[in-house]
Amino acid sequence: MSINSFGHLFRVTTWGESHGPALGATVDGCPPNVPLSEEMIQVWLDKRKPGQNKYTTQRREADQVRILSGVFEGKTTGTPIQLMIENTDQRSKDYGDIAEKFRPGHADITYWQKYGIRDYRGGGRSSARETAARVAAGGVAREAIKALAPGLTITGYMVQMGEHRTDARDMEQIEQNPFWVPDAEAAEIWAGYLDGLRKSGSSVGAMIEVTASGMSAGLGAPVYAKLDTDLAAAMMSINAVKGVEIGAGMQAAMLTGEANADQISMGPDGPVYSSNHAGGILGGISTGQDVVVRFAVKPTSSILTPRKTVTKSGEETEIITKGRHDPCVGIRAVPVGEAMMACVILDHILLHRGQNGGNQGQIG
């Protein structure tokens, strides 16, 4: 069985292919009476859509979302919400050369080995085009979060492109450059770096950080529905993601117990932590601090450099991938990471509300 759904109570099923007539998502479990319109969702899709600048694929898609069900008189009804995004700028002829060949670094070969059939037009279901549906679903989740947890905000940004990394967190800069990087100086350096790679027909990987601020304590569960477990799975399911970290992540292996433990003291409104190495989650349950997730995106495998591969008949050959591709998929992965964070957090808000109704153990 090919599993195309995620979530516990807030459940999202995506459908469609890169070069089919349309793709979309069915969202089930959204609470009723949440204000929702196509315009509210479109704001987030506009952040992800292709062709906005020279640093992304030049495929021109409006990514215009349509709500087909689950909304009446501007509010959700509590029934399944069907979202559809039409594909309008497919160029399937670009992929005719790879119908019999497998692209190194792509899912072509594993799809063939699993199913014995594959949609070679842009990768079909394995294409990052599928993430448009996730962003649309994330738009629904954001509106529900506004209603249930109005102080909660989700912000994504790029912190590394190739070997270039920034530790700056000037959030006002995120929407001032095409890389969603919170660092004006880094944006200038990255622009020249990526422009060179783009012109040479190559690509590069990236690191994305997504932060949820205004969190309440108590979301998540101790064992199989840990908040960090579901966040890691959600981010790992994004195309081209090869690694996920929560808080200090892999760097925690370099710390002592004294350095890693976030010390606790009492503030005027409850517990205050001296640091956030835990990324806002302890034992699978949110602490009330910012939840911080990072994920690494590999370089786009569709490049103009000849690469060795094999055909379906087992013959060795070379391949050059034509078509329109992102020189750094990390750029458009930022709104996708935000959407997945929104879906997971709303899911856990609903789970917590269903079991507990609110926070149970009060401190102070």
Protein Blocks (a to p, Z undefined) as FASTA:
>chain_A
ZZfbecjklccddeddfklmbdcdddehiaehiacdfklmmmmmmmmpghkbmkbcfbdc
fkiacdfehpaehiaehiacddddddfbbcfklmmmmmmpccehiaklmmmmmnopacfe
goijmpmklmmmmmmmmmmmmmmmmmmmmmbccddddfbehjbccfbdcfklmmmcfnlp
abfklmmmmmmmmmmmmmnopacddddddddehiaehiacfklmcfklmmmmmmmmpghi
abdcehjlmmlmmpcfklmpccddddfkbccdfbdfnnopaehiaehiacdddddddddf
bdfbdcddddfkopacddddedjddfblklmmmmmmmmmmmmmmmmmmmmmmmmnopafb
dgZZ
